[in-house]
């Protein structure tokens, strides 16, 4: 694995773990979190799309971004399928995804 690729994968994993920790600290009843491919928009911001408890429809789409200081914050959501509260990270089945969604050029 190339060094740059290794660094990218490590950054993505670290960020996704921070997202799980952040989400779990705010919501109760989280059983699963699944990461979709992450996106990099034209402005250079990274968006991580997550599915919670198996809800994959647009109505339950939740995305996070990474701030300049490396912290994560919820970027957008429609309906969150769990209530405010807390969930232990160890109790959540997480499916990580280090793949980038490639935008077609043109």
C-alpha positions as CSV (number, residue, x, y, z in Angstrom):
1,X,0.0,0.0,0.0
2,X,1.4,3.4,-0.9
3,X,2.1,5.7,2.0
4,X,-0.4,8.4,0.9
5,X,-3.1,5.7,0.5
6,X,-2.3,4.3,4.0
7,X,-2.5,7.8,5.5
8,X,-5.9,8.4,3.7
9,X,-7.3,5.1,5.0
10,X,-6.0,5.8,8.6
11,X,-7.6,9.3,8.4
12,X,-10.9,7.9,7.2
13,X,-11.0,5.2,9.9
14,X,-10.1,7.7,12.7
15,X,-12.7,10.1,11.5
16,X,-15.4,7.4,11.2
17,X,-14.6,6.3,14.8
18,X,-15.0,9.9,16.0
19,X,-18.4,10.1,14.2
20,X,-19.6,7.0,15.9
21,X,-18.4,8.3,19.3
22,X,-20.1,11.7,18.6
23,X,-23.4,10.2,17.5
24,X,-23.5,7.6,20.4
25,X,-22.9,10.5,22.9
26,X,-26.1,12.2,21.7
27,X,-28.6,9.4,20.8
28,X,-30.0,6.4,22.6
29,X,-31.1,3.1,21.0
30,X,-28.4,3.1,18.4
31,X,-27.9,-0.6,17.3
32,X,-26.1,-0.2,14.0
33,X,-24.2,2.5,12.1
34,X,-23.2,1.9,8.5
35,X,-20.9,4.2,6.6
36,X,-21.5,4.8,2.9
37,X,-18.7,6.0,0.6
38,X,-17.5,9.4,1.7
39,X,-17.7,12.4,-0.6
40,X,-15.3,15.3,-1.2
41,X,-17.2,18.3,-2.5
42,X,-15.7,20.9,-4.9
43,X,-14.8,23.2,-2.0
44,X,-12.7,20.4,-0.5
45,X,-15.1,19.5,2.4
46,X,-15.5,15.9,3.2
47,X,-18.9,14.4,3.9
48,X,-19.5,11.1,5.6
49,X,-23.0,9.6,5.1
50,X,-24.2,7.2,7.7
51,X,-27.2,4.9,8.0
52,X,-28.5,4.3,11.6
53,X,-30.4,1.1,12.6
54,X,-30.8,0.0,9.0
55,X,-32.6,3.1,7.7
56,X,-31.1,3.8,4.3
57,X,-33.8,5.9,2.7
58,X,-33.4,9.6,2.0
59,X,-35.8,10.5,4.8
60,X,-33.2,9.1,7.3
61,X,-30.0,10.4,5.6
62,X,-27.5,11.7,8.1
63,X,-24.2,13.2,7.1
64,X,-21.1,14.4,9.0
65,X,-18.3,16.7,8.1
66,X,-14.7,17.2,9.4
67,X,-13.9,20.7,10.6
68,X,-10.5,22.4,10.0
69,X,-9.4,21.4,13.5
70,X,-10.1,17.7,12.9
71,X,-13.3,17.6,14.9
72,X,-16.5,16.1,13.5
73,X,-20.0,17.6,13.4
74,X,-23.3,16.6,12.0
75,X,-23.7,18.4,8.7
76,X,-27.2,17.5,7.8
77,X,-30.0,15.2,8.5
78,X,-33.7,14.8,7.8
79,X,-35.2,12.4,10.4
80,X,-33.0,10.7,13.0
81,X,-34.5,7.2,13.8
82,X,-33.5,7.3,17.4
83,X,-34.1,9.5,20.5
84,X,-31.9,11.9,22.3
85,X,-29.8,10.2,24.9
86,X,-26.6,8.1,25.0
87,X,-25.5,4.7,23.6
88,X,-22.4,2.9,24.6
89,X,-20.1,2.7,21.5
90,X,-19.3,-0.9,22.4
91,X,-23.0,-1.8,22.0
92,X,-23.1,-0.5,18.4
93,X,-22.4,-2.7,15.4
94,X,-20.4,-0.5,13.0
95,X,-19.8,-1.1,9.4
96,X,-16.9,1.1,8.3
97,X,-16.2,2.1,4.7
98,X,-12.9,3.7,3.6
99,X,-13.9,4.1,-0.1
100,X,-14.3,7.5,-1.7
101,X,-17.3,8.2,-3.9
102,X,-15.7,9.3,-7.2
103,X,-17.4,12.1,-9.0
104,X,-17.6,11.7,-12.8
105,X,-15.5,14.4,-14.5
106,X,-17.0,16.6,-17.2
